[in-house]
Amino acid sequence: MAKKNSFFQNVPFALDNALTTLGMNLRMARKRRNLSAQKVADKLGIGVRSVMDAEKGKPTTAISTYMGLLWVYDLLSDMKNLADPMKDMEGIRLAAVRKKRTIKSELDNDF
């Protein structure tokens, strides 16, 4: 029997909230396009249960299912800025701090 991942037992609130919202949005997109869950599942080559789980925002659903649904609904172009390294201001700030520390420690070692 596979070991259960404790992360999925205690999903952080922000992640749970984001997945729930994404799921609701995916369901709304499917309904607006007048598509059945079966038709979408067939197009992606997955089971109806996977579509339903994604629409519920289950954290154990594969990211490929979420991305596939976005593709089916032609919503991937809206995702182009997701995880854009040039818009990761926190990451840029942290890298700059590390770089300053490295330069300072190199100077201190010269004396």
C-alpha positions in Angstrom: 0.0 0.0 0.0 1.3 3.4 -0.9 2.3 5.8 1.9 -0.1 8.7 2.3 1.3 12.1 1.8 0.7 14.2 5.0 0.8 17.4 2.9 -2.6 16.5 1.4 -4.0 15.8 4.9 -3.3 19.4 6.0 -3.3 21.6 2.8 -2.4 25.2 3.6 -5.5 27.5 3.6 -4.2 29.8 0.8 -3.6 26.8 -1.4 -6.9 25.2 -0.6 -8.7 28.5 -1.3 -6.9 29.0 -4.6 -7.7 25.4 -5.8 -11.3 25.8 -4.7 -11.6 29.0 -6.7 -9.9 27.5 -9.7 -12.2 24.5 -9.6 -15.3 26.7 -9.5 -14.0 28.8 -12.4 -13.3 25.6 -14.4 -16.8 24.3 -13.8 -18.3 27.7 -14.8 -16.2 27.7 -18.0 -17.4 24.2 -18.8 -21.0 25.1 -18.2 -20.8 28.3 -20.2 -19.5 26.3 -23.2 -22.4 23.9 -22.7 -20.0 20.9 -22.4 -20.6 17.8 -20.3 -18.0 16.5 -18.0 -17.9 13.3 -20.1 -17.3 15.2 -23.3 -14.4 17.1 -21.7 -12.9 14.0 -20.2 -13.1 12.2 -23.5 -11.3 15.1 -25.2 -8.5 14.9 -22.7 -8.4 11.1 -22.5 -9.1 11.1 -18.7 -11.9 9.9 -16.6 -15.0 11.9 -15.7 -14.0 11.6 -12.0 -10.7 13.6 -12.7 -12.7 16.4 -14.3 -15.1 16.4 -11.3 -12.2 16.3 -8.8 -10.6 19.3 -10.6 -13.8 21.2 -10.5 -14.0 20.5 -6.7 -10.4 21.8 -6.3 -9.0 18.6 -4.9 -5.3 19.0 -4.2 -4.5 15.4 -5.2 -5.7 16.0 -8.8 -2.8 16.0 -11.2 -1.7 19.4 -12.5 -1.9 18.0 -16.0 -5.7 17.7 -15.5 -6.0 21.3 -14.4 -3.8 22.5 -17.4 -5.7 20.2 -19.8 -9.0 21.8 -18.7 -7.6 25.2 -19.2 -6.5 24.2 -22.7 -9.9 22.7 -23.6 -11.6 25.9 -22.5 -9.0 28.0 -24.4 -7.9 29.7 -21.2 -4.1 28.9 -21.3 -3.3 32.2 -22.9 -4.5 33.9 -19.7 -1.9 31.8 -17.8 1.1 33.1 -19.7 2.2 35.4 -16.8 1.8 32.6 -14.2 5.2 32.0 -12.5 6.9 34.6 -14.8 10.3 35.0 -13.3 10.4 38.6 -14.2 7.3 39.3 -12.1 8.5 37.4 -9.1 9.4 40.5 -7.1 10.0 38.6 -3.9 12.4 36.2 -5.6 14.2 39.1 -7.2 14.6 40.9 -3.9 15.9 37.7 -2.2 18.4 37.1 -4.9 19.7 40.6 -4.7 20.2 40.3 -0.9 22.1 37.0 -1.4 24.3 38.7 -4.1 25.1 41.6 -1.8 26.1 39.2 0.9 28.4 37.3 -1.4 30.1 40.4 -2.7 30.6 41.7 0.9 32.0 38.4 2.1 34.5 38.3 -0.8 35.7 41.8 0.0 36.0 41.0 3.7 38.2 38.0 2.9 40.7 40.2 0.9 41.9 42.0 4.0 
